[in-house]
């Protein structure tokens, strides 16, 4: 049993809940941040209802305010900064996402290092890696690649992830804490639910399995299981090889037509509503005028982008599970919740 304490920010989020559950299972005590203290009871029931109540403490703090961060980070040997907004629709003003993502990251780092944390792991995104052009033919993007801050096609969310990660590395270097920082850059996170809150990538699976997506757009994503991303955070938290490194955490790229085929194969009768037809691009562009969720990714139609997770696999021994398993588990979880 560890007995050490870890601060996980944004405790009610999809990934953060899985991180908390895994930490408690591994014997860590957990501090987490929530927007409202009333969320603590519900969070506790989701992540570890049988755990000693004293092993999980929730602190109501705001990423844009200093109040409470000192108390949240106090006595924490490690910090997982997972909190970051992902809106259902991109705001008109990018600063609505950029400012809280960047300033919140700096606020968390300041509190963590003031408390003497040995390692801070920041959740970034592959959005901070993909640049305006493609890598050399046949080469996937790696941790050596960085997105361009001047890319006009980047969404406000993409810009917020890049700004926050750049700010984290700059702050760590300026304060002499580069060796105490690691960054995870996950792909599209899917997998079983742990509570009702859903990300865009989960909504994609939901739309396919419930039939609310009548035809399949020419879209694809590098998918990764939420349980594997949580595991990667813990590896980066404790492994000396993770010091001062960023790690792409994603599995293989899959077109949504491939995801739909997995769903029909794995779910049997429960996959009866999964669409079989591919939608023409013009139709998706038309739908995007009325559906903000579709509008976010309409410029990605027909584009395949690959990323290499070799650094996480070789340095940390990380092994993501097959995408088909994650897709099926995600869909079964969604159907189970809807049935309940």
Backbone torsions as a table, in degrees:
resi	resn	phi	psi	omega
1	UNK	NA	138.2	-173.3
2	UNK	-74.3	-57.9	-176.3
3	UNK	79.9	-5.4	177.7
4	UNK	-83.9	160.6	-176.0
5	UNK	-112.8	136.5	-179.2
6	UNK	-123.4	133.3	172.5
7	UNK	-93.1	126.0	175.5
8	UNK	-116.7	117.1	-179.1
9	UNK	-82.9	152.6	177.9
10	UNK	65.8	48.1	-169.6
11	UNK	-59.1	-20.6	-179.2
12	UNK	-88.8	-1.3	179.8
13	UNK	-75.7	162.4	-176.1
14	UNK	-58.2	-55.2	-179.9
15	UNK	-69.0	-41.6	-177.6
16	UNK	-59.5	-39.3	179.6
17	UNK	-61.5	-40.9	178.9
18	UNK	-69.1	-35.9	175.7
19	UNK	-62.1	-43.9	-179.5
20	UNK	-63.5	-45.0	179.4
21	UNK	-59.5	-45.1	-178.7
22	UNK	-65.4	-40.5	179.0
23	UNK	-62.7	-44.8	179.5
24	UNK	-64.1	-39.5	177.9
25	UNK	-63.5	-31.1	-178.4
26	UNK	-87.6	2.8	175.1
27	UNK	94.9	5.6	177.0
28	UNK	-81.8	151.8	165.1
29	UNK	-89.3	152.0	-172.6
30	UNK	-131.2	130.7	162.2
31	UNK	-101.3	140.7	175.5
32	UNK	-140.3	158.8	-179.6
33	UNK	-107.9	142.8	179.3
34	UNK	-136.9	160.2	177.9
35	UNK	-76.6	-30.3	-177.0
36	UNK	-140.5	135.9	-177.9
37	UNK	-59.0	-26.4	-178.7
38	UNK	-64.9	-16.0	-179.9
39	UNK	-76.5	-12.4	-172.6
40	UNK	-63.3	-45.0	-176.1
41	UNK	-63.2	-44.0	179.3
42	UNK	-65.3	-39.9	178.0
43	UNK	-63.1	-44.1	-179.6
44	UNK	-60.0	-40.2	-178.4
45	UNK	-68.2	-26.2	-179.0
46	UNK	-82.8	-44.3	-170.2
47	UNK	-86.5	-33.8	-177.6
48	UNK	-168.6	75.4	-175.5
49	UNK	-62.6	-23.4	-177.0
50	UNK	-96.6	-2.7	-177.7
51	UNK	-74.0	153.9	174.0
52	UNK	-55.5	122.6	-177.3
53	UNK	-54.6	-28.4	-178.5
54	UNK	-71.4	-11.0	-177.5
55	UNK	-86.6	-8.8	177.9
56	UNK	-131.3	119.4	178.8
57	UNK	-122.9	133.9	179.3
58	UNK	-107.8	137.6	-178.7
59	UNK	-121.1	121.4	178.2
60	UNK	-78.2	105.2	179.9
61	UNK	-135.9	167.8	-178.0
62	UNK	-125.0	135.2	179.5
63	UNK	-62.0	-20.2	-177.9
64	UNK	-100.2	6.6	179.9
65	UNK	-132.2	146.6	-179.7
66	UNK	-76.2	-24.2	-173.0
67	UNK	-56.7	128.4	170.9
68	UNK	91.1	-14.6	-175.8
69	UNK	-70.4	-34.8	177.7
70	UNK	-60.7	-44.6	-179.8
71	UNK	-66.9	-38.9	-179.1
72	UNK	-65.2	-38.1	-177.2
73	UNK	-86.8	-11.2	-175.8
74	UNK	-58.0	131.4	177.2
75	UNK	69.0	12.5	-180.0
76	UNK	-91.3	122.2	177.6
77	UNK	-75.6	-27.4	-177.9
78	UNK	-136.7	155.6	176.6
79	UNK	-134.9	129.0	170.9
80	UNK	-108.7	108.0	-179.4
81	UNK	-92.2	93.0	-174.3
82	UNK	-100.4	-25.1	-173.6
83	UNK	-61.5	128.9	174.2
84	UNK	-168.2	135.0	-177.8
85	UNK	-74.3	137.1	170.3
86	UNK	-129.4	101.7	-171.4
87	UNK	-78.6	155.1	174.9
88	UNK	-66.4	-23.3	175.8
89	UNK	-141.0	145.3	-179.0
90	UNK	-72.5	133.1	-179.2
91	UNK	-71.5	156.7	176.6
92	UNK	-66.3	-37.9	-179.9
93	UNK	-99.0	109.9	-178.2
94	UNK	-56.7	-27.4	-178.3
95	UNK	-64.3	-18.3	176.9
96	UNK	-62.3	-26.5	176.0
97	UNK	-104.3	-39.4	-174.5
98	UNK	-63.6	-46.1	-175.1
99	UNK	-63.5	-51.7	179.4
100	UNK	-65.8	-34.0	179.2
101	UNK	-66.6	-47.2	-178.3
102	UNK	-71.5	-52.0	-176.6
103	UNK	-67.9	-35.0	177.7
104	UNK	-65.3	-39.7	177.6
105	UNK	-62.2	-44.5	179.1
106	UNK	-64.5	-36.8	179.2
107	UNK	-66.1	-42.2	179.2
108	UNK	-65.6	-44.7	179.4
109	UNK	-61.5	-42.8	179.3
110	UNK	-60.9	-43.8	179.5
111	UNK	-67.2	-39.4	-178.1
112	UNK	-65.1	-48.4	-176.9
113	UNK	-71.5	-32.3	175.2
114	UNK	-64.4	-31.9	179.3
115	UNK	-82.7	-4.7	179.3
116	UNK	83.9	23.4	180.0
117	UNK	-60.3	137.7	-178.4
118	UNK	-79.4	-26.7	-179.7
119	UNK	-153.8	136.3	171.3
120	UNK	-116.5	127.7	176.7
121	UNK	-110.2	119.3	-179.0
122	UNK	-102.0	130.8	175.6
123	UNK	-84.8	110.6	175.8
124	UNK	-103.5	-134.2	-178.1
125	UNK	-167.4	158.2	171.1
126	UNK	-63.5	-15.5	175.6
127	UNK	-62.4	-23.4	177.9
128	UNK	-86.5	-0.4	-177.3
129	UNK	-110.1	-44.0	-176.9
130	UNK	-65.5	123.8	179.9
131	UNK	-98.8	-174.5	-173.2
132	UNK	-70.1	-24.9	177.8
133	UNK	-111.2	172.7	176.6
134	UNK	-85.5	153.2	173.3
135	UNK	-68.0	179.9	178.6
136	UNK	-54.6	145.7	-179.0
137	UNK	-51.0	129.5	178.8
138	UNK	84.7	-3.3	-179.6
139	UNK	-107.8	125.1	175.0
140	UNK	-75.7	162.5	173.8
141	UNK	-65.5	145.8	178.1
142	UNK	-129.6	-179.0	179.6
143	UNK	-64.8	-16.5	177.6
144	UNK	-75.2	-14.4	-179.0
145	UNK	-90.0	146.4	177.2
146	UNK	-132.6	140.8	174.3
147	UNK	-64.9	155.6	179.1
148	UNK	-90.6	126.6	179.8
149	UNK	-66.8	-18.4	-178.9
150	UNK	-98.0	11.7	-178.8
151	UNK	-68.1	113.0	-178.1
152	UNK	-67.7	-18.6	-179.6
153	UNK	-85.5	-9.8	-178.0
154	UNK	-69.0	136.8	177.1
155	UNK	-77.2	162.9	174.2
156	UNK	-55.1	-35.8	177.4
157	UNK	-64.2	-46.2	178.0
158	UNK	-56.1	-45.8	-178.0
159	UNK	-65.0	-36.0	-178.9
160	UNK	-67.3	-38.6	179.7
161	UNK	-68.5	-40.8	178.2
162	UNK	-65.2	-45.6	-178.4
163	UNK	-62.7	-40.9	-178.7
164	UNK	-67.6	-42.8	-179.2
165	UNK	-69.0	-42.6	177.4
166	UNK	-59.1	-42.5	179.6
167	UNK	-63.5	-38.0	179.9
168	UNK	-63.2	-47.5	-179.1
169	UNK	-65.9	-40.3	179.1
170	UNK	-63.9	-43.3	-179.5
171	UNK	-64.9	-42.7	-179.8
172	UNK	-62.9	-41.8	179.5
173	UNK	-67.0	-43.7	-177.8
174	UNK	-64.4	-30.2	-176.4
175	UNK	-102.1	3.0	179.0
176	UNK	75.7	28.2	-177.0
177	UNK	-116.6	19.7	-177.7
178	UNK	-57.0	-38.0	179.9
179	UNK	-69.6	-13.0	178.1
180	UNK	-100.9	9.7	-178.2
181	UNK	-119.3	137.7	169.5
182	UNK	-135.7	152.3	-178.6
183	UNK	-130.3	137.4	175.6
184	UNK	-108.9	131.3	179.1
185	UNK	-116.9	83.7	-176.7
186	UNK	-79.3	160.3	172.5
187	UNK	-86.4	-148.2	-179.3
188	UNK	-76.3	112.6	-172.0
189	UNK	-85.8	125.0	175.9
190	UNK	-133.3	-177.5	-179.7
191	UNK	129.6	-173.1	-176.3
192	UNK	-66.1	148.4	178.5
193	UNK	-75.9	153.1	171.5
194	UNK	-139.5	67.4	-173.6
195	UNK	115.1	173.0	-169.4
196	UNK	-82.2	-20.4	-173.1
197	UNK	-72.1	132.6	-174.6
198	UNK	-125.4	143.9	177.3
199	UNK	-90.8	174.0	179.9
200	UNK	-61.5	-41.9	-178.1
201	UNK	-64.2	-33.2	174.3
202	UNK	-68.7	-37.5	178.7
203	UNK	-63.8	-31.2	177.3
204	UNK	-62.9	-46.4	177.3
205	UNK	-64.0	-41.4	-179.7
206	UNK	-60.7	-43.9	-179.3
207	UNK	-63.9	-36.6	178.9
208	UNK	-68.7	-47.0	-171.4
209	UNK	-76.8	-25.7	179.9
210	UNK	-93.6	-5.3	178.9
211	UNK	81.3	6.2	178.9
212	UNK	-76.1	-8.1	171.3
213	UNK	-107.7	95.3	-171.8
214	UNK	-68.1	-23.7	176.6
215	UNK	-142.6	158.0	-170.0
216	UNK	-97.5	121.9	177.2
217	UNK	-71.9	158.6	178.5
218	UNK	-80.6	66.1	179.4
219	UNK	-122.5	154.6	174.4
220	UNK	-153.7	161.3	-176.5
221	UNK	-144.6	154.0	168.1
222	UNK	-82.7	101.9	-172.3
223	UNK	-86.3	154.0	176.0
224	UNK	-150.9	146.5	-177.6
225	UNK	-79.4	136.7	-179.3
226	UNK	-59.2	-34.1	179.2
227	UNK	-67.4	-34.4	178.1
228	UNK	-73.4	-35.4	177.4
229	UNK	-67.4	-39.2	176.0
230	UNK	-61.9	-42.7	177.7
231	UNK	-61.6	-40.6	179.6
232	UNK	-63.9	-36.4	176.7
233	UNK	-61.6	-42.2	-179.7
234	UNK	-69.4	-35.6	176.2
235	UNK	-64.0	-45.2	179.6
236	UNK	-67.2	-25.8	-178.8
237	UNK	-69.4	-34.9	-170.5
238	UNK	-116.9	-21.0	-174.8
239	UNK	-78.8	127.0	177.3
240	UNK	-57.6	-27.8	-178.8
241	UNK	-69.2	-12.2	-178.7
242	UNK	-89.2	-7.9	-175.4
243	UNK	-60.3	124.8	176.9
244	UNK	67.4	25.3	-175.8
245	UNK	-122.7	152.9	169.1
246	UNK	-109.8	148.5	-174.9
247	UNK	-133.9	120.5	170.5
248	UNK	-70.3	129.1	179.0
249	UNK	-122.8	91.1	178.8
250	UNK	-156.5	157.0	174.4
251	UNK	-94.6	-154.3	-175.0
252	UNK	-76.2	151.1	172.1
253	UNK	-69.3	137.1	175.6
254	UNK	-136.7	130.1	171.1
255	UNK	-68.5	152.7	179.7
256	UNK	-64.4	-25.8	173.6
257	UNK	-63.5	-36.6	176.6
258	UNK	-69.6	-39.2	177.9
259	UNK	-63.1	-43.1	178.8
260	UNK	-61.8	-40.1	178.5
261	UNK	-64.0	-39.1	176.5
262	UNK	-61.5	-44.8	-178.5
263	UNK	-62.3	-44.7	180.0
264	UNK	-64.5	-37.5	-178.6
265	UNK	-72.6	-43.6	-172.6
266	UNK	-82.6	-29.9	-172.5
267	UNK	-93.4	-15.7	-178.9
268	UNK	61.7	-131.4	-179.4
269	UNK	-59.0	-29.4	179.6
270	UNK	-69.0	-12.9	178.2
271	UNK	-98.5	17.4	-174.5
272	UNK	-65.1	-26.4	-177.6
273	UNK	-88.7	-5.0	-179.2
274	UNK	-66.0	128.0	-177.4
275	UNK	-67.0	155.7	178.9
276	UNK	-115.8	-19.5	-176.5
277	UNK	-91.0	147.1	174.3
278	UNK	-94.8	134.6	-178.0
279	UNK	-82.4	138.7	174.6
280	UNK	-67.1	150.3	-176.4
281	UNK	-58.6	-36.5	-177.7
282	UNK	-62.7	-34.0	-179.7
283	UNK	-69.5	-41.3	179.0
284	UNK	-64.8	-38.6	177.8
285	UNK	-64.9	-36.2	177.0
286	UNK	-66.3	-45.5	179.1
287	UNK	-61.7	-35.1	-176.7
288	UNK	-63.0	-20.8	177.8
289	UNK	-67.1	-23.8	-175.8
290	UNK	-115.2	-13.8	-176.6
291	UNK	-118.2	104.7	-178.4
292	UNK	-60.2	-32.8	179.8
293	UNK	-64.7	-37.5	177.6
294	UNK	-73.6	-37.8	-177.5
295	UNK	-58.9	-31.5	-177.7
296	UNK	-59.5	-33.9	-172.5
297	UNK	-117.7	12.4	-174.4
298	UNK	-64.5	-29.7	180.0
299	UNK	-73.6	-8.3	-179.3
300	UNK	-93.1	1.4	-177.4
301	UNK	-54.9	125.6	176.1
302	UNK	78.9	0.7	-177.3
303	UNK	-97.4	129.4	174.2
304	UNK	-109.3	130.2	178.4
305	UNK	-131.8	125.8	-178.3
306	UNK	-108.7	148.1	179.0
307	UNK	-130.7	148.7	179.2
308	UNK	-103.5	126.7	175.5
309	UNK	-99.9	20.6	-174.7
310	UNK	-60.7	-34.8	-178.1
311	UNK	-65.2	-43.2	177.6
312	UNK	-64.9	-36.6	-177.6
313	UNK	-71.8	-41.2	-175.9
314	UNK	-84.5	-41.7	-177.5
315	UNK	-77.0	-38.7	-172.6
316	UNK	-111.6	-6.1	-179.0
317	UNK	72.3	25.4	-177.9
318	UNK	-79.6	135.3	178.8
319	UNK	-133.2	105.9	178.0
320	UNK	-73.1	147.5	179.6
321	UNK	-75.3	164.3	-179.9
322	UNK	-59.3	142.4	-178.9
323	UNK	-59.6	-37.7	-178.5
324	UNK	-59.6	-38.9	178.4
325	UNK	-64.2	-42.9	-179.3
326	UNK	-66.4	-42.0	179.0
327	UNK	-60.8	-47.3	-178.4
328	UNK	-65.5	-44.5	179.5
329	UNK	-63.6	-37.9	178.4
330	UNK	-63.2	-47.7	-178.2
331	UNK	-64.5	-43.4	179.1
332	UNK	-61.9	-37.7	179.2
333	UNK	-65.9	-42.6	179.1
334	UNK	-64.0	-46.0	-180.0
335	UNK	-64.3	-38.1	178.7
336	UNK	-64.1	-42.7	179.4
337	UNK	-65.7	-42.3	-179.8
338	UNK	-64.4	-37.5	-179.8
339	UNK	-69.0	-29.6	-178.8
340	UNK	-79.3	NA	NA
